[in-house]
């Protein structure tokens, strides 16, 4: 059974996390992703520690199922080569600041003239236009501007940087995947390519729809641990256990009732949404109660009950979690030089088509340059000439 994106060819000019994650999802689903890297330097993420067997763990995580070639886009020969390559590809994804590809002579209009069916996706911090479009930034800046950091933290404390890069992965990576799939669908109907303008700040802001609705309705800024799903209520919080933490999400009356009965605290039945001093009292009492046993002991007590309680797992516990294992969300593979490896799986499941597959290990820099060029119709002599010119 072939992958749903088999036959879709992607030139990945991105660096670091957002574009790498986007093309990882697409490659897992069968797309032929060719990672285009600068000769001698490559994607910067290749050098991010820790390094195992000559490969960065981050590079391994983001680049399975991809091929790598080198192209010097700063040279005339490299620019001309890219113009030839796009005639054989469906999608180009890049993550330069706005205007960079135009200055190189390889912007959307130029590439589209060579391939009118081309889908061009640009992932940037703030988008292709606007007063901040050319400003440098990273994830923490995007989510700060978007307002996301203003609701992330503990009550009475400062903002806290999330442990995962929300702007990069959701705002950039996943938004890019949705955009190119939408553009592919449109191309099937019209025969025309398109330009996908992906802003990581826009994507992060879009995650705040519910919070924005509350702000519009009340005029009040939401704040950490004072929103319904961030710790405002006793029935939806993180509580300490003897050896870590437990998540409690007993929002609905039947879940809260079952939890109170299991804890022997039916006196709290009316306090799921307690506020004021009573809220603080209930939170303190539940915190003291949960702290008397380990997470495993509590999960045994609550086994089989609809109480919406679970542990806060560390990575070793998550990798071994029975649901994670059952869903094949940790998959094995071999990385040349680094040996056996465990990858986080692809979350997309399809019933009538093959889902994500592990076909290729993460590539060495430029490992497939000759292979890709020959597949695109260049002769062996032309390939050797490009090498002598420093174009690849």
C-alpha positions in Angstrom: 0.0 0.0 0.0 1.6 3.3 -1.1 1.7 6.5 1.0 -1.0 9.1 0.3 1.5 11.6 -0.9 3.5 9.2 -3.2 4.4 11.1 -6.4 4.5 14.5 -4.7 8.0 16.0 -5.0 9.2 18.7 -2.6 12.3 20.9 -2.6 13.0 21.7 1.0 15.2 24.9 1.2 14.4 25.4 4.9 16.7 25.4 7.9 16.2 24.5 11.6 12.9 23.5 13.1 9.7 24.9 11.5 10.3 23.8 7.9 12.1 20.7 8.9 9.1 19.6 10.9 6.7 20.4 8.1 8.6 18.4 5.5 9.1 15.6 8.0 5.3 15.1 8.2 5.0 15.2 4.4 7.9 12.9 3.9 6.5 10.3 6.3 3.3 10.3 4.3 5.1 9.4 1.1 6.3 12.7 -0.5 9.7 12.7 -2.0 11.4 15.4 0.0 14.8 16.6 -1.3 16.6 18.7 1.3 18.6 21.5 -0.4 21.6 22.6 1.7 24.4 25.0 1.3 27.7 23.3 0.3 30.1 23.0 3.2 27.6 24.3 5.8 24.3 22.5 5.4 21.3 23.0 7.6 22.5 24.5 10.9 20.5 22.0 12.9 23.1 19.4 11.8 25.5 20.8 14.4 23.0 21.1 17.3 24.2 19.0 20.3 24.0 16.3 21.3 25.8 14.7 18.4 25.7 10.9 18.1 27.9 9.0 15.5 28.5 12.2 13.6 24.8 13.1 13.5 23.0 15.7 15.6 20.1 14.1 17.4 17.9 17.0 16.2 18.9 16.3 12.6 18.1 12.6 13.1 14.7 13.6 14.6 13.6 15.9 11.7 15.1 14.3 8.6 14.2 10.7 8.2 12.6 9.8 4.8 14.4 12.7 3.1 17.2 13.0 0.6 19.9 15.7 0.7 21.6 17.6 -2.1 23.8 20.7 -2.0 23.3 23.8 -4.1 25.1 27.1 -3.9 22.3 29.5 -4.4 24.7 32.5 -4.2 26.4 31.4 -7.4 25.0 32.0 -10.9 25.4 28.3 -11.7 23.6 27.3 -8.5 20.7 29.7 -9.2 20.4 28.4 -12.7 20.4 24.9 -11.4 17.5 25.6 -9.1 15.5 27.0 -12.0 16.0 23.7 -13.8 15.2 21.7 -10.7 11.8 23.3 -10.1 10.5 22.1 -13.4 10.6 18.6 -11.9 9.0 19.4 -8.5 5.6 20.1 -7.2 6.4 22.2 -4.1 9.2 24.5 -2.9 9.3 25.3 0.9 11.7 27.9 2.2 12.3 29.8 5.5 14.4 32.8 4.5 13.4 36.3 5.5 11.1 38.1 3.0 13.0 39.3 0.0 16.0 37.0 0.3 14.9 34.6 -2.5 14.0 37.6 -4.8 17.5 39.0 -4.3 19.0 35.7 -5.2 16.9 35.7 -8.4 14.9 32.7 -7.3 11.7 34.2 -5.9 8.2 33.0 -6.5 7.6 34.9 -9.7 10.8 33.6 -11.3 10.2 30.0 -10.2 6.6 30.1 -11.3 7.5 31.2 -14.7 9.5 28.0 -15.0 6.7 25.9 -13.5 3.2 27.4 -13.5 2.0 24.4 -11.4 4.6 25.1 -8.6 3.4 25.5 -5.1 5.7 27.9 -3.2 5.5 28.0 0.6 7.4 30.6 2.5 7.7 30.2 6.3 8.7 33.4 8.1 8.4 34.9 11.6 5.9 37.6 10.8 4.7 37.1 7.3 5.6 38.6 3.9 4.3 42.1 4.6 3.7 44.5 7.5 5.9 46.7 9.7 7.7 43.7 11.3 8.0 41.4 8.2 11.8 41.7 7.9 12.5 41.7 11.7 14.7 38.9 13.0 13.1 36.6 15.6 12.7 33.2 17.2 9.9 31.3 18.8 9.9 33.2 22.1 9.5 36.4 20.2 6.6 35.2 18.1 4.7 33.8 21.0 5.4 36.9 23.0 4.0 39.3 20.4 1.0 36.9 19.8 0.0 37.2 23.5 0.6 33.5 24.2 3.3 34.1 26.8 1.0 36.4 28.7 -1.1 33.4 29.7 1.7 30.9 30.3 3.0 30.6 33.8 2.1 30.1 37.4 -0.2 32.4 39.4 1.8 35.3 40.9 4.9 34.5 38.9 6.5 35.7 35.7 5.7 34.4 32.2 7.3 31.0 31.5 8.7 29.8 28.2 6.8 26.7 27.1 8.9 23.5 26.9 8.0 23.1 23.2 8.3 25.6 20.4 4.7 26.4 19.7 5.3 29.2 17.2 7.8 27.1 15.2 6.0 23.8 15.2 2.3 24.8 15.2 2.5 28.3 13.8 5.1 27.4 11.2 5.4 23.7 10.6 1.8 22.5 10.8 0.4 25.6 9.2 2.7 25.1 6.3 1.5 21.5 5.8 -2.1 22.6 5.8 -1.3 25.3 3.3 0.5 23.2 0.8 -2.1 20.4 1.0 -4.9 23.0 0.4 -2.8 24.4 -2.5 -2.4 20.9 -3.9 -6.1 20.3 -3.8 -6.7 23.6 -5.6 -4.1 22.7 -8.2 -6.0 19.5 -8.9 -9.0 21.6 -9.8 -7.4 24.5 -11.6 -4.0 23.3 -12.8 -2.4 26.4 -11.1 0.2 26.6 -8.4 0.1 29.1 -5.6 2.1 31.1 -3.0 1.6 30.1 0.7 2.5 32.9 3.1 3.0 31.3 6.5 3.7 33.5 9.5 4.7 31.8 12.8 3.3 34.7 14.8 0.0 34.4 12.9 -0.1 30.6 13.6 0.6 31.1 17.3 -2.1 33.8 17.5 -4.7 31.5 15.8 -4.3 29.1 18.8 -5.7 31.8 21.1 -9.2 31.8 19.5 -11.1 30.7 22.6 -9.1 33.1 24.8 -9.6 35.9 22.4 -13.4 35.2 22.5 -13.4 35.6 26.3 -11.4 38.8 26.0 -13.8 40.3 23.5 -16.8 39.3 25.6 -15.5 40.6 28.9 -12.9 43.2 28.0 -10.6 41.5 30.6 -7.2 40.1 29.8 -6.9 36.4 30.6 -4.0 35.5 32.9 -2.2 32.3 34.0 -4.1 30.0 36.4 -7.1 32.2 36.2 -8.6 30.8 33.0 -11.0 27.8 33.0 -8.5 25.4 31.4 -5.3 26.7 33.1 -6.0 26.1 36.7 -8.8 28.4 37.6 -11.0 25.6 39.0 -10.2 22.9 41.5 -11.5 20.3 39.0 -9.0 21.1 36.3 -5.5 21.5 37.7 -2.1 19.8 38.2 -1.7 18.4 41.7 1.5 17.1 43.4 1.8 13.4 44.1 4.4 11.8 46.4 6.7 11.2 43.4 5.7 13.8 40.8 2.5 15.2 39.5 -1.0 14.2 38.5 -3.3 15.9 36.0 -7.0 16.3 37.0 -9.4 17.2 34.2 -12.7 16.4 35.9 -14.7 19.2 34.3 -18.0 17.5 33.8 -20.2 16.8 36.9 -20.1 13.0 36.5 -16.3 12.9 36.4 -16.0 15.2 39.4 -18.6 13.2 41.3 -16.8 9.9 40.6 -13.5 11.4 41.6 -14.8 12.8 44.9 -16.3 9.4 45.7 -13.1 7.6 44.9 -11.1 10.0 47.1 -13.6 9.6 50.0 -14.3 13.4 49.8 -18.0 13.6 48.9 -18.0 16.8 50.9 -16.3 18.5 47.9 -19.1 17.6 45.4 -20.2 21.2 45.2 -16.7 22.6 44.9 -15.6 21.7 41.4 -15.8 25.3 40.3 -15.3 26.9 43.7 -13.9 30.5 43.7 -12.5 32.9 46.1 -11.2 31.6 49.5 -13.1 28.4 49.0 -11.2 27.7 45.8 -7.9 28.1 47.6 -9.0 25.8 50.4 -10.2 23.0 48.0 -7.0 23.2 46.0 -4.9 23.0 49.1 -6.9 20.1 50.5 -6.7 18.1 47.3 -3.0 18.9 47.0 -2.3 17.5 50.5 -4.4 14.4 49.8 -2.7 13.6 46.4 0.7 14.1 48.0 0.1 11.1 50.3 0.6 8.5 47.6 2.7 8.0 44.5 1.3 8.5 41.0 1.2 4.7 40.4 -0.7 4.2 43.7 -3.3 6.8 42.7 -3.7 5.3 39.2 -4.3 1.9 40.8 -6.9 3.4 43.1 -8.6 5.1 40.2 -8.3 2.2 37.7 -11.4 1.8 35.6 -13.1 4.9 36.9 -14.2 7.8 34.7 -12.4 10.5 36.6 -10.1 12.1 34.0 -6.9 11.7 36.1 -3.5 10.8 34.7 0.2 11.2 35.5 2.7 13.8 34.3 5.1 11.5 32.5 8.7 12.1 31.9 10.1 11.1 28.5 11.2 7.6 29.6 7.7 6.9 30.9 6.1 8.3 27.8 8.2 6.1 25.5 7.1 3.1 27.5 3.4 4.1 27.9 1.1 1.4 26.7 -1.0 3.7 24.6 2.0 5.2 22.9 3.4 1.7 22.2 0.0 0.5 20.9 -0.3 3.4 18.5 3.3 3.0 17.3 4.1 6.5 18.2 7.7 5.5 19.0 9.2 3.7 16.0 12.6 2.1 15.5 15.1 2.7 12.8 18.7 2.4 12.0 20.9 5.5 11.7 24.2 4.8 9.9 27.0 5.7 12.3 24.6 6.1 15.3 23.1 2.7 15.3 19.5 1.7 16.4 17.3 4.8 17.0 13.9 5.5 18.3 11.9 8.1 16.5 8.6 9.9 17.5 6.0 8.6 15.0 3.8 10.5 12.7 0.3 11.3 14.3 -1.6 11.1 11.0 -3.6 7.9 10.4 -5.6 6.9 7.3 -7.8 3.9 7.0 -7.7 3.2 3.2 -4.1 4.3 2.5 -0.8 3.6 4.0 0.1 5.9 6.8 3.5 7.1 7.8 6.4 4.7 6.9 10.1 4.6 7.7 11.8 4.4 4.3 15.1 6.3 4.6 17.5 7.2 7.4 18.4 10.8 7.9 20.7 11.8 5.0 24.3 12.9 5.1 24.8 16.4 3.8 24.7 16.2 0.0 24.4 12.4 0.0 22.0 12.3 -2.8 23.2 15.2 -5.0 24.2 13.1 -8.0 21.1 10.9 -7.7 18.7 13.8 -7.7 20.4 15.7 -10.6 20.5 12.6 -12.8 16.8 11.9 -12.0 16.1 15.5 -13.2 17.7 14.8 -16.5 21.2 16.2 -16.1 24.0 14.2 -17.7 26.9 12.8 -15.7 29.1 15.4 -17.5 26.9 18.3 -16.4 27.0 17.0 -12.9 30.8 17.0 -12.9 30.9 20.5 -14.3 28.6 21.8 -11.6 30.9 20.3 -9.0 34.0 21.9 -10.5 32.1 25.3 -10.6 31.2 25.0 -6.9 27.5 25.1 -7.7 26.8 21.9 -5.8 
